[in-house]
Amino acid sequence: MADRDREDSTLAATRKTITSDDVRRLVDHRAMPHFQGADGQLRPAYEALRPEWRAVYDRLRSDPDGKVSAALNKLRKHDPALVLAELMLALQTAARLPLLKRARDQAAKHRERARRLHEIAADIEGESPPGAIDLRARGLRAIADQFALDADTTEESLMNGPWSRKNDDDARAFAGAAARDLARRLFGETHADHAAISMLLSAAIGADIPLAAVANALRSTVRTTTRSKAKTPRERVFSKIR
């Protein structure tokens, strides 16, 4: 570990300062999709991008207010091309947020269906003779268990993503999810550079993402992860019912 730290420090010390021209070249040659031309050379595939993503790449290429180059210079131990690539992946992850919100709503509906079916099955069994097995109630319980399993599966997949449980507005939820995913990609379990994340996201999104917003998003990750690991989704639901 010590040897690796010394190697990283040496690379950071010898890496040249990145300018806006370097940022443009990095985006064109390393961070965005490419296609192969008739001459066999790879070229940036701007035309293949959807307009909203083309706008993101255009903002990064222009290095607004020097934020992209400043962030890359702060992250001297990281490959700058890799940082930009991970930034785009984090933004793409955050863009899935509306789909995941719908999935969370669907899981809640499955949970409620399972609860109602169990209640109906209990009513049916209560009217049956003592010791009798009512096949209708057994069938309802089987369906209820499947709904509960579907809800468990969905909630487990949501728990592994950078999604906050707060009822934020869409813009704040998107920025928070992108900040959490980018921090995980670049820093793992170590302390994240809030300023670098703020500058990169602000440049890419075209809106100011304050340091406080990044800090709050990352604190939310710690709290959510700690609570989520303590219980399974079904255990959390039943603990609330009790």
C-alpha positions as CSV (number, residue, x, y, z in Angstrom):
1,M,0.0,0.0,0.0
2,A,2.8,2.4,0.9
3,D,4.5,1.7,-2.5
4,R,1.3,2.4,-4.3
5,D,0.8,5.6,-2.4
6,R,4.3,6.7,-3.4
7,E,3.7,5.8,-7.0
8,D,0.4,7.7,-7.0
9,S,2.1,10.7,-5.5
10,T,4.9,10.6,-8.1
11,L,2.4,10.4,-10.9
12,A,0.4,13.3,-9.5
13,A,3.5,15.4,-9.1
14,T,4.7,14.8,-12.7
15,R,1.3,15.1,-14.4
16,K,1.1,18.4,-16.3
17,T,-1.6,20.9,-15.5
18,I,-4.7,20.3,-17.6
19,T,-6.1,23.2,-19.6
20,S,-9.4,23.8,-21.4
21,D,-7.8,22.6,-24.6
22,D,-6.9,19.3,-22.9
23,V,-10.5,18.9,-21.7
24,R,-11.8,19.3,-25.2
25,R,-9.4,16.7,-26.5
26,L,-10.2,14.3,-23.6
27,V,-13.9,14.6,-24.3
28,D,-13.5,14.1,-28.0
29,H,-11.0,11.3,-27.9
30,R,-11.7,9.3,-24.7
31,A,-14.9,10.2,-22.9
32,M,-17.6,10.1,-25.5
33,P,-18.9,7.4,-27.9
34,H,-17.0,7.0,-31.2
35,F,-17.7,5.5,-34.7
36,Q,-15.2,4.2,-37.2
37,G,-15.0,6.3,-40.4
38,A,-14.4,5.0,-43.9
39,D,-10.7,5.5,-43.4
40,G,-10.7,3.3,-40.4
41,Q,-10.2,6.1,-37.9
42,L,-12.3,6.6,-34.8
43,R,-14.2,9.8,-34.6
44,P,-16.5,11.4,-32.0
45,A,-20.1,10.2,-32.6
46,Y,-21.9,13.5,-31.8
47,E,-24.7,12.8,-34.3
48,A,-25.4,9.4,-32.6
49,L,-26.2,11.1,-29.3
50,R,-29.6,12.2,-28.1
51,P,-29.9,16.0,-27.9
52,E,-29.9,16.0,-24.1
53,W,-26.7,14.0,-23.9
54,R,-25.1,16.0,-26.7
55,A,-25.7,19.1,-24.6
56,V,-23.8,17.5,-21.7
57,Y,-20.8,16.7,-23.9
58,D,-20.9,20.2,-25.4
59,R,-20.8,21.8,-21.9
60,L,-17.9,19.6,-20.8
61,R,-16.0,20.4,-24.0
62,S,-16.5,24.1,-23.4
63,D,-15.1,23.8,-19.8
64,P,-17.5,26.5,-18.4
65,D,-15.7,28.8,-16.0
66,G,-12.8,26.4,-16.0
67,K,-14.7,24.0,-13.7
68,V,-13.8,20.8,-15.6
69,S,-10.1,21.5,-15.8
70,A,-10.0,22.7,-12.2
71,A,-11.7,19.5,-11.0
72,L,-9.4,17.3,-13.0
73,N,-6.4,19.2,-11.7
74,K,-7.7,18.6,-8.1
75,L,-8.0,14.9,-8.8
76,R,-4.3,14.5,-9.8
77,K,-4.2,10.9,-8.7
78,H,-7.0,10.0,-11.1
79,D,-6.7,9.4,-14.9
80,P,-8.6,12.5,-16.3
81,A,-10.1,10.5,-19.2
82,L,-11.4,7.9,-16.7
83,V,-12.9,10.7,-14.5
84,L,-14.9,12.1,-17.4
85,A,-16.0,8.6,-18.4
86,E,-17.2,7.9,-14.9
87,L,-18.9,11.3,-14.8
88,M,-21.0,10.3,-17.8
89,L,-21.8,6.9,-16.3
90,A,-22.9,8.6,-13.1
91,L,-25.2,11.0,-15.0
92,Q,-26.7,8.1,-17.0
93,T,-27.3,6.2,-13.7
94,A,-29.1,9.3,-12.3
95,A,-31.2,9.6,-15.4
96,R,-32.7,6.2,-14.5
97,L,-34.2,7.8,-11.4
98,P,-37.8,8.2,-12.7
99,L,-37.9,4.5,-13.7
100,L,-36.7,3.5,-10.3
101,K,-39.3,5.7,-8.6
102,R,-42.0,3.9,-10.6
103,A,-40.5,0.6,-9.5
104,R,-40.6,1.7,-5.9
105,D,-44.2,2.7,-6.2
106,Q,-44.9,-0.7,-7.9
107,A,-43.2,-2.5,-5.0
108,A,-45.4,-0.7,-2.5
109,K,-48.5,-1.7,-4.5
110,H,-47.3,-5.4,-4.4
111,R,-46.8,-5.1,-0.7
112,E,-50.3,-3.8,-0.2
113,R,-51.8,-6.5,-2.4
114,A,-50.1,-9.1,-0.4
115,R,-51.4,-7.7,2.8
116,R,-55.0,-7.6,1.6
117,L,-54.8,-11.1,0.2
118,H,-53.5,-12.4,3.5
119,E,-56.4,-10.7,5.3
120,I,-59.0,-12.2,2.9
121,A,-57.4,-15.7,3.3
122,A,-57.6,-15.3,7.1
123,D,-61.3,-14.4,6.9
124,I,-62.0,-17.4,4.7
125,E,-60.1,-19.7,7.1
126,G,-62.0,-18.2,10.1
127,E,-65.3,-19.4,8.6
128,S,-64.0,-22.9,7.9
129,P,-64.6,-25.8,10.3
130,P,-61.9,-26.4,12.8
131,G,-59.0,-28.4,11.3
132,A,-60.3,-27.9,7.8
133,I,-58.0,-26.8,4.9
134,D,-59.6,-24.3,2.6
135,L,-58.0,-24.5,-0.9
136,R,-59.2,-21.0,-1.8
137,A,-57.4,-19.5,1.2
138,R,-54.3,-21.5,0.4
139,G,-54.3,-20.2,-3.2
140,L,-54.7,-16.6,-2.0
141,R,-51.8,-17.0,0.4
142,A,-49.6,-18.4,-2.5
143,I,-50.5,-15.4,-4.6
144,A,-49.8,-13.0,-1.7
145,D,-46.4,-14.6,-1.1
146,Q,-45.5,-14.1,-4.8
147,F,-46.5,-10.4,-4.6
148,A,-44.4,-10.0,-1.4
149,L,-41.4,-11.8,-3.2
150,D,-41.7,-9.4,-6.2
151,A,-41.7,-6.5,-3.8
152,D,-38.6,-7.8,-2.0
153,T,-36.7,-8.3,-5.2
154,T,-37.5,-4.8,-6.4
155,E,-36.6,-3.2,-3.1
156,E,-33.3,-5.1,-2.9
157,S,-32.3,-3.8,-6.4
158,L,-33.2,-0.3,-5.4
159,M,-31.3,-0.6,-2.1
160,N,-28.1,-1.2,-4.1
161,G,-28.3,2.0,-6.1
162,P,-27.4,5.6,-5.2
163,W,-31.1,6.5,-4.6
164,S,-32.1,8.7,-1.6
165,R,-35.4,8.0,0.1
166,K,-36.1,11.7,0.6
167,N,-39.0,13.3,-1.3
168,D,-36.7,15.7,-3.3
169,D,-37.8,17.6,-6.3
170,D,-36.7,16.1,-9.6
171,A,-33.6,18.3,-10.2
172,R,-32.3,17.8,-6.6
173,A,-32.9,14.1,-6.7
174,F,-31.0,13.9,-10.0
175,A,-28.1,15.9,-8.8
176,G,-28.0,13.9,-5.5
177,A,-28.1,10.5,-7.3
178,A,-25.3,11.6,-9.7
179,A,-23.2,12.9,-6.8
180,R,-23.5,9.6,-4.9
181,D,-22.8,7.4,-7.9
182,L,-19.8,9.5,-9.0
183,A,-18.4,9.5,-5.4
184,R,-18.7,5.7,-5.4
185,R,-17.0,5.3,-8.8
186,L,-14.1,7.6,-8.1
187,F,-13.5,7.2,-4.4
188,G,-15.1,3.9,-3.3
189,E,-15.3,3.8,0.5
190,T,-12.7,6.5,1.0
191,H,-13.3,10.2,1.6
192,A,-14.7,11.9,-1.5
193,D,-13.5,15.3,-2.8
194,H,-16.7,17.3,-2.5
195,A,-15.3,20.3,-4.4
196,A,-14.3,18.2,-7.4
197,I,-17.7,16.5,-7.6
198,S,-19.5,19.8,-7.3
199,M,-17.4,21.4,-10.1
200,L,-17.8,18.4,-12.5
201,L,-21.6,18.1,-11.9
202,S,-22.1,21.8,-12.2
203,A,-20.3,21.9,-15.6
204,A,-22.1,18.8,-16.9
205,I,-25.6,19.7,-15.8
206,G,-25.3,23.5,-16.5
207,A,-26.6,24.5,-13.1
208,D,-24.8,25.3,-9.8
209,I,-24.4,22.2,-7.6
210,P,-23.2,23.7,-4.3
211,L,-20.7,22.0,-2.0
212,A,-23.5,21.7,0.6
213,A,-25.7,19.8,-1.8
214,V,-22.9,17.3,-2.5
215,A,-22.1,16.9,1.2
216,N,-25.8,16.3,2.1
217,A,-26.2,13.8,-0.7
218,L,-23.2,11.8,0.5
219,R,-24.3,11.9,4.1
220,S,-27.7,10.6,3.0
221,T,-25.8,7.7,1.4
222,V,-24.1,6.8,4.7
223,R,-27.4,6.9,6.7
224,T,-29.4,5.0,4.1
225,T,-26.8,2.3,3.6
226,T,-26.3,1.8,7.4
227,R,-30.1,1.4,8.0
228,S,-30.6,-0.7,4.9
229,K,-28.0,-3.3,5.8
230,A,-29.6,-3.8,9.2
231,K,-32.8,-5.5,7.9
232,T,-34.2,-7.0,4.8
233,P,-37.0,-5.1,3.0
234,R,-39.7,-7.3,4.4
235,E,-38.3,-7.0,7.9
236,R,-38.3,-3.2,7.6
237,V,-41.9,-3.2,6.4
238,F,-43.1,-5.5,9.2
239,S,-41.2,-3.5,11.8
240,K,-43.2,-0.5,10.8
241,I,-46.5,-2.4,11.0
242,R,-45.7,-3.5,14.5
